[in-house]
Amino acid sequence: MSGTLRTPTKRVCELCDRAEKWDTDGGSWVVDTTPGNVYCIHEWDINGTFVPFEE
């Protein structure tokens, strides 16, 4: 079983709508469009539909 590992490039907090994108140059998540609440304990939109391995 050999596959290609995929990684997410965008994420959104379900509590405060903070949107972030992956910065490949910096190697970290950066704010994309909505800064959200700085005091929020972010709950990212991970719901099991993202499949990390491609066949």
Contacts in CASP RR format, 6 or more apart in sequence:
PFRMAT RR
TARGET T0000
AUTHOR 0000-0000-0000
METHOD contacts of the structure
MODEL  1
MSGTLRTPTKRVCELCDRAEKWDTDGGSWVVDTTPGNVYCIHEWDINGTF
VPFEE
3 53 0 8 1.000
3 54 0 8 1.000
3 55 0 8 1.000
4 53 0 8 1.000
4 54 0 8 1.000
5 52 0 8 1.000
5 53 0 8 1.000
6 51 0 8 1.000
6 52 0 8 1.000
6 53 0 8 1.000
6 54 0 8 1.000
7 22 0 8 1.000
7 52 0 8 1.000
8 22 0 8 1.000
8 50 0 8 1.000
9 21 0 8 1.000
9 22 0 8 1.000
10 19 0 8 1.000
10 20 0 8 1.000
10 21 0 8 1.000
10 22 0 8 1.000
10 32 0 8 1.000
11 19 0 8 1.000
11 20 0 8 1.000
11 29 0 8 1.000
11 44 0 8 1.000
11 45 0 8 1.000
11 46 0 8 1.000
12 18 0 8 1.000
12 19 0 8 1.000
12 20 0 8 1.000
12 34 0 8 1.000
12 44 0 8 1.000
12 45 0 8 1.000
13 19 0 8 1.000
13 36 0 8 1.000
13 40 0 8 1.000
13 42 0 8 1.000
13 43 0 8 1.000
13 44 0 8 1.000
13 45 0 8 1.000
14 43 0 8 1.000
14 44 0 8 1.000
14 45 0 8 1.000
15 37 0 8 1.000
15 40 0 8 1.000
15 41 0 8 1.000
15 42 0 8 1.000
15 43 0 8 1.000
16 36 0 8 1.000
16 37 0 8 1.000
16 40 0 8 1.000
16 42 0 8 1.000
17 34 0 8 1.000
17 36 0 8 1.000
18 31 0 8 1.000
18 34 0 8 1.000
18 35 0 8 1.000
18 36 0 8 1.000
18 37 0 8 1.000
18 40 0 8 1.000
18 42 0 8 1.000
19 31 0 8 1.000
19 32 0 8 1.000
19 33 0 8 1.000
19 34 0 8 1.000
20 29 0 8 1.000
20 30 0 8 1.000
20 31 0 8 1.000
20 32 0 8 1.000
21 29 0 8 1.000
21 30 0 8 1.000
21 32 0 8 1.000
22 28 0 8 1.000
22 29 0 8 1.000
22 30 0 8 1.000
23 29 0 8 1.000
23 30 0 8 1.000
END
